[in-house]
Amino acid sequence: MLGADMEISIDKSTEVEYPVLPEIKNRRSKRAYAATPVREETIRSLFEAARWAPSSMNEQPWVYIYAVADNHEVWNKIFDSLNDSNKIWAQHAPLLVVSLARKTQLRNGVINGAAKYDVGAANALLSLQATHAGLNVHQMGGYSKQMLISNLNIPETHEPVVVMAIGYPGDPESLNDNLKVRELAPRERYTQDFFVHTKSF
Ligand SMILES: Cc1cc2nc3c(=O)[nH]c(=O)nc-3n(C[C@H](O)[C@H](O)[C@H](O)COP(=O)(O)O)c2cc1C
């Protein structure tokens, strides 16, 4: 086991090592948002991308609740559940989306062990569709599950997964110094050597 005091050295890179789709290369979780609202038709194309995600036994266990900033009531109900560190920047997002997993299978009521995995896949497609449309999606696990459930009356049958702040990218200068540095830093990833193998463990 690696203790907190033990340094691990894993190669990282800020470059794409092999060719990928521009949407994959250009996606990033930004924090500065422009005030420009996101049109309903554009929002619907994000959910359409999610709709066509693969899922275990085609159960499609994803459920979304969204609020544009004009929908003050629902937007605030979602926003209020966010951690303070997310509220700082997410307050400017013109669109907030809650992704939920339906816990049981529609066909037989049995627990769906793949539900959250499938919601993640749907969110990934949604994020890439958003990037294609010039939008930024920033997923957040930093929220109070209890508050979100209470604010939105989420039933026992459903579990919140991530909240997403969505909007057109804004000016990094609008962020505080700390967030500005993170916004402008190159994205970094472990190199494939670390996680792709052709041998057993
Ligand atoms: C499940 C999940 C939870 C996350 N929670 C937060 C969060 O609460 N606050 C935040 O600022 N970013 C959050 N992120 C964004 C990650 O920090 C980000 O995806 C990661 O640093 C890689 O950066 P990139 O998306 O720009 O490539 C979350 C991402 C995921 C997938």
Ligand as a Chemical Component Dictionary entry (heavy atoms), coordinates in Angstrom:
data_LIG
# 
_chem_comp.id                   LIG 
_chem_comp.type                 NON-POLYMER 
_chem_comp.pdbx_formal_charge   0 
_chem_comp.three_letter_code    LIG 
# 
loop_
_chem_comp_atom.comp_id 
_chem_comp_atom.atom_id 
_chem_comp_atom.alt_atom_id 
_chem_comp_atom.type_symbol 
_chem_comp_atom.charge 
_chem_comp_atom.model_Cartn_x 
_chem_comp_atom.model_Cartn_y 
_chem_comp_atom.model_Cartn_z 
_chem_comp_atom.pdbx_ordinal 
LIG C1  C1  C 0 -17.437 12.169 -11.201 1  
LIG C2  C2  C 0 -16.751 13.499 -11.346 2  
LIG C3  C3  C 0 -16.836 14.407 -10.296 3  
LIG C4  C4  C 0 -16.225 15.669 -10.412 4  
LIG N1  N1  N 0 -16.406 16.584 -9.413  5  
LIG C5  C5  C 0 -15.907 17.833 -9.551  6  
LIG C6  C6  C 0 -16.208 18.844 -8.588  7  
LIG O1  O1  O 0 -16.968 18.649 -7.632  8  
LIG N2  N2  N 0 -15.655 20.067 -8.773  9  
LIG C7  C7  C 0 -14.833 20.347 -9.834  10 
LIG O2  O2  O 0 -14.373 21.489 -9.940  11 
LIG N3  N3  N 0 -14.577 19.424 -10.780 12 
LIG C8  C8  C 0 -15.090 18.179 -10.679 13 
LIG N4  N4  N 0 -14.869 17.243 -11.659 14 
LIG C9  C9  C 0 -14.044 17.587 -12.834 15 
LIG C10 C10 C 0 -12.678 16.921 -12.759 16 
LIG O3  O3  O 0 -11.901 17.552 -11.785 17 
LIG C11 C11 C 0 -12.022 16.978 -14.161 18 
LIG O4  O4  O 0 -12.773 16.213 -15.063 19 
LIG C12 C12 C 0 -10.581 16.459 -14.126 20 
LIG O5  O5  O 0 -9.756  17.277 -13.339 21 
LIG C13 C13 C 0 -9.976  16.375 -15.532 22 
LIG O6  O6  O 0 -10.045 17.623 -16.148 23 
LIG P1  P1  P 0 -10.716 17.804 -17.582 24 
LIG O7  O7  O 0 -12.164 17.360 -17.458 25 
LIG O8  O8  O 0 -10.616 19.274 -17.894 26 
LIG O9  O9  O 0 -9.981  16.966 -18.565 27 
LIG C14 C14 C 0 -15.483 15.998 -11.585 28 
LIG C15 C15 C 0 -15.418 15.074 -12.628 29 
LIG C16 C16 C 0 -16.051 13.849 -12.532 30 
LIG C17 C17 C 0 -16.007 12.905 -13.715 31 
# 
loop_
_chem_comp_bond.comp_id 
_chem_comp_bond.atom_id_1 
_chem_comp_bond.atom_id_2 
_chem_comp_bond.value_order 
_chem_comp_bond.pdbx_ordinal 
LIG C1  C2  SING 1  
LIG C2  C3  SING 2  
LIG C2  C16 DOUB 3  
LIG C3  C4  DOUB 4  
LIG C4  N1  SING 5  
LIG C4  C14 SING 6  
LIG N1  C5  DOUB 7  
LIG C5  C6  SING 8  
LIG C5  C8  SING 9  
LIG C6  O1  DOUB 10 
LIG C6  N2  SING 11 
LIG N2  C7  SING 12 
LIG C7  O2  DOUB 13 
LIG C7  N3  SING 14 
LIG N3  C8  DOUB 15 
LIG C8  N4  SING 16 
LIG N4  C9  SING 17 
LIG N4  C14 SING 18 
LIG C9  C10 SING 19 
LIG C10 O3  SING 20 
LIG C10 C11 SING 21 
LIG C11 O4  SING 22 
LIG C11 C12 SING 23 
LIG C12 O5  SING 24 
LIG C12 C13 SING 25 
LIG C13 O6  SING 26 
LIG O6  P1  SING 27 
LIG P1  O7  DOUB 28 
LIG P1  O8  SING 29 
LIG P1  O9  SING 30 
LIG C14 C15 DOUB 31 
LIG C15 C16 SING 32 
LIG C16 C17 SING 33 
# 
